[in-house]
Amino acid sequence: MRKNIIIFLVVTCAVLGFAVHSVWTLLTLLFVDGSEDAISRAELPAPNSGAISEVPQLIPKIIHQTYINESIPAHWKGPQQSCIDLHPDYEYKLWTDKKAREFIAAEYPWFLETFDGYPYPIQRADTIRYFVLHHFGGIYIDLDDGCNRKLDPLLAYPAWVRRTKPTGISNDAMGAVPRHPFFLKTIDSLPEYNRKWIMPYITVMASTGPLFLSIIWRHYNNLKPEGDARLRILFPDEYNNHPWSFFTHHLGNSWHNNDVKIIFWMAQHWILITFLGFVIGFSILGCIYTLMIKPRQQNGPPSKSRFSYVRLPFYRRVSQKEFELDDRHKV
Ligand SMILES: *[C@@H]1O[C@H](CO)[C@@H](O)[C@H](O)[C@H]1NC(C)=O
């Protein structure tokens, strides 16, 4: 009897341990806020301040954007133009599907097979931004983000991304010097994360999108990068909440399906979901225990018949008696 309980406990611990281990990085995402790497509002010069010209300009003055082709939809032309108008001294690069593929084929041929194999076009739009930041450096901006002020103060940090609530980082506005180790790790990890999940939204998020980037961010920070290798974090207030923030956010995400609503609901109710997960998990374990392990301990006389119960194939168990008879013959 004790042996069964011990086996049951060991198996339970192993299953729980494995489950926690596989989602450990995700769990840490819920508790890490990145404030130690925050670009604080106090160190950012105000718009039009003379101090802007004194900050170092490490990131090259290039703005990268992506779209299927050159015909940008009307509702994104405003935000796009706001960034171009504010930055006449920046180079502007629009990465169409065609240009993106040519660039990967020429500069990162090892990735072309993965790139072509992605089932969703948004995965190519996600990945091309990491590669152009790694290759050219500059600032990547989603087409639904407009510019609210000049981005020059953000050129002072070798690499930065934007924090999202409730958890993680986004890939809709990012800046870096060429060959920054964070984006090197990002592009290097892409093939390994190229997996299919049940819902398209999860597949995109976890293979190339913000969830993928957030997990890479956690792994990267575990190595304790210092100095120029640090990845700095732009918080929501500096991103778009105020007149002195850098961006304005416009609605119109091109690829959000219905499952996005489920994911957002899950993100908002993660405590409830975690709790339910544990309840369901333990209920299943409890059922297994009551149905399969306990009866063996209670029925039948002590050791012998219990073991034969385990050993005998089912078709021989016509009745309890016959079963015991078999057993006796065998032993
Ligand atoms: C650009 O892509 C859009 C969306 O697929 C399409 O409707 C449009 O015809 C394309 N424009 C050109 C010039 O190919």
The ligand as an SDF file (V2000), in Angstrom:
LIG
                    3D

 14 14  0  0  0  0  0  0  0  0999 V2000
   -0.7850   45.5830  -52.7270 C   0  0  0  0  0  0  0  0  0  0  0  0
   -1.3860   44.6260  -51.8640 O   0  0  0  0  0  0  0  0  0  0  0  0
   -2.7840   44.8060  -51.6850 C   0  0  0  0  0  0  0  0  0  0  0  0
   -3.2600   43.8380  -50.6330 C   0  0  0  0  0  0  0  0  0  0  0  0
   -2.9230   42.4980  -50.9430 O   0  0  0  0  0  0  0  0  0  0  0  0
   -3.4940   44.6210  -53.0210 C   0  0  0  0  0  0  0  0  0  0  0  0
   -4.8650   44.8170  -52.8510 O   0  0  0  0  0  0  0  0  0  0  0  0
   -2.9260   45.6160  -54.0160 C   0  0  0  0  0  0  0  0  0  0  0  0
   -3.4770   45.3840  -55.2880 O   0  0  0  0  0  0  0  0  0  0  0  0
   -1.3970   45.5030  -54.1110 C   0  0  0  0  0  0  0  0  0  0  0  0
   -0.8800   46.6020  -54.9160 N   0  0  0  0  0  0  0  0  0  0  0  0
    0.0020   46.4230  -55.8920 C   0  0  0  0  0  0  0  0  0  0  0  0
    0.4680   47.6580  -56.5840 C   0  0  0  0  0  0  0  0  0  0  0  0
    0.4320   45.3270  -56.1890 O   0  0  0  0  0  0  0  0  0  0  0  0
  1  2  1  0
  1 10  1  0
  2  3  1  0
  3  4  1  0
  3  6  1  0
  4  5  1  0
  6  7  1  0
  6  8  1  0
  8  9  1  0
  8 10  1  0
 10 11  1  0
 11 12  1  0
 12 13  1  0
 12 14  2  0
M  END
$$$$
